[in-house]
Amino acid sequence: MFSIFKPTAKKASTPLTCDIHSHLLPDMDDGVKTFEESWQIIQRFEDLGYRKLITTPHIMNDFYRNTTVGIQTKKDQLISFLNEKNSSIQIEAAAEYYLDESLIQSIDNNEKLMTFGQERYVLFETNFLTEPYQLNDFIFKITTQRYKPVLAHPERYEYLNKNFTKMEDLRNRGVVFQLNILSLIGFYSVPIQKMAEGMIDKGWIDFIGSDCHNEQYSILIEKAQRTKYFKKALDLPLLNHML
């Protein structure tokens, strides 16, 4: 029997136009080294439809002692360089903080952290093997100061791998999760890819970020965007779209 009613079309996924995690400010960390290298990568982002890049140099006491002033100065220099290239992409800067004693001290001293978005998102990472003993205390302190903690690439931490109870606890404490797009093609490892896919299945992805460090990363982003799970992630209420 034929129906006179047409089936409801599935709503098209919203494309990703804002990246919130990259290392594109030259000579600040383990990312790009020159403005020209930044430009080559940024052109790829533009070709993929990105309109805004929030780049996030490492702040890590033992390795990358970057400061807010230094990051903002380098960001302004990059914008000037891009203006000479007639680039229309919007560049902002925050930081990727490493959870160490220096970060805890900054919070205890009420020092202003680098954020992005109206929600005052703070991107942070931890060591990859074991859960930091101060993790819950850090989350409590940072949320008390009305920051919104964003855990960078949770799929990559060994202490979270398949530990969905701990991940749910972090989300209940107010932490939002940022997935690395290249995790979806096994760039870091197959187990990390499976973890990333499992998080998407659970709807536990709030941001997608490139974590782009060099040209190789930018080339592989297009491949990652063709995967089934990237398209599935786009159907989630990603916060990238709110920036």
N, C-alpha and C positions, 0 to 999 in steps of 0.2 A: 504494500500500500504506500502510495506516495504522500508526502506531507507538503502542504502549501507553505510551511514555515521553513526558512533557511536556518541551518545550524549556526549558532553563535560563533563568530570568528574569535580565535584566541588573540588576546591583546599582545601587540608586538612588544618585545623587550626594549627597554630604554638603553641606548648605547652608552658606553662609558666615555665621558668627555673630561673627567677630572681625575688626575692621579695624585695620591696623597703621600707617596713614599718613594723617594729617589735620592740619588747622590750625584747631582748634576752641577753643583757649585765647584769650580775647579780648585784642585790642590788643597782640599780641606780634610779629606779622609781617604778611604780606599776606593773612592769613585773616580770621576774624570779628573784629568790633570790640566787641561787647557780649555779656554773659551771656545776654540775651534772644535774641539772634541764635543763639548756641550752642544754646540750648534748642529753638528752632524746628527747627534742623537735626537735633539728636539725636533728637527725636520721630520724624523720618522714618526714621532708622536703626532705631529700635525697631520701627516699623511694618514694616520689611523683615526683621525677625527677628534683628537684631544684639543681642548681649548684652554685648559688650565693645568699647570703643574705646580704642586706644592712640594718643593724639594726639601729634603730633611737630612742635613749632615749629621754624622755621629757626634754625640757629646759623650765621651768615655774617658774618665780621668786618667787611666794608665796609658792611653794611646792617642786620643784625639781631644785635646783640651780646647775645643772651640768655645766661643762665647757668643752671646746674643749680638753684640756689636759687630764682631767679626763676620758672623753669618749674614747679618743685614747689609753690611758693607759689600760683601762679595755678591750678594743677591742684586744689589743696585748696579754693580759693575756688569753683571750678566745681562740685566735688562737693557742697559745702555748698549752693550754689544749686540743684542738681538734687535734693538731698534735700528741699528746701522744695517742690519740684514733685512729690514722690513718685515720682521716676524710679527704676527698678530697674537701669538699665544700669550696668555697671562701667566706670569711667574710670581709665586709667593714662596715664603720660606718659613719653616718651623725647625724642628730638630728631632733626631732619633736618640732619645736618652737611654743610656745603659744603666740598669738598676744596680748601683753600687753605693758605697758609703758617701761619696761626694754628692750624689743626687739626693740621698736622704738628708744630708746636711743642708743642702739648698732649700729643701722643703721645710725643714725645721727652722731655718732662718727667714722663712717667708719670702724667699727670693722669687722674682717673677720668672716663670718658665715660658719658653716659646710654645705657642699654641697655634691652632688653625681652626677656622669656623667659629660661628657665634657660640657654640657650646663649649669653647675653650678646650678642644681636644688636645691631649698630650700623647704623642707617640713614644712608646718605650719598648725596650727589649730586655731580656735577661740572658744569663748563661744558658747554653743549649742542653746541658746534661742533667743538672739537678735543680730542684725547686729552691729558689733563694729563701733563706730562713726569714727574711724581712718582707717577703712579698705581700702578705696580707696587711701588715702594718703600713707598708707603702701605699697600698690601695686605700686604706682608711684615711690616711693623712691627706692624700692628694684629692680625694673626693670631698673631704671636709673643707678643703680650700676652694671648692667649687670648680675643680678641673674635672674633665672627663677622660679617664685613662683609656688609651687605645693600645692593646698588646699587638706588637708587630709580629707577623708570621707565626702564630701559635702552632701551626701544623708542623713546624720545624723543631720544636722542643721535645727532646727525648722524654722528659718527665711528664709531658702531656700526651704522649703518643698512646692512643687508644684509652686514655684515662678520661672518659667523658664525665665521670663524677666530678673530677677536679675542674674540668672546663666549665661545667654547669655552675659550680660554686663560684668561679671567677665571674661569670656573667651575672649571677645573683648579687655579687658585690659591686656591680656597676661597671665592669670592664667590658669594652667592646673589642671585637676581633677584626684584625686586618689580614686578609689572605694575600700571599704573594702569587701573582698571576702565573709565574713560571713554575710554581709547584704543580700546576695542572698538566704539565708535559713531562714530569719526572726529572726536571732540571736538577733538583737537589738529591733525589733518590726516589725509587718506586714506592717504598713505604711512606714517604712524605706525600707523594702524590695520592696514595690511597687515603691517608689521613685528611688531606684537603678535600677529597671527594666526599668523605664521610661527614665532614663539617657542613658542606653544602647541602647534603641530603637532610641534615638536621636543621638547616636554616640558620646556622650559627656563624654566618659571615655578615659583618656590618660594613666593612670597607674592602675594596680590592685595591691593591697597590702593586706597582711594578718592581719596587726595590731595585731600580735600574742603576747599575754601577758603570757600565761601559757599553760599547756598541754591540757586542754580542748579545747582551740582554735585550736591547731594543729590537734587534733583528728577530729574536725568538718570540717577542710579544705577539706578533701577527699570527704565528703558528698556534700560540696558546689561545688566542681569541677564536680559533676555529674549532676548539674542542667542545664536546657535548656538555661538559661540566661548566665551562665558562658561560655558555648560553643559558644553562640552568641557573647559574649564580646571578645572571642579569635579571631573572624573574624575582629575585629576592628584593626586599625594600632597602637597597644599598644606600648608605648615607653619602656616598660620593655625589649623588644627584642633588644633595642639599647644599653643596658648597659653591 
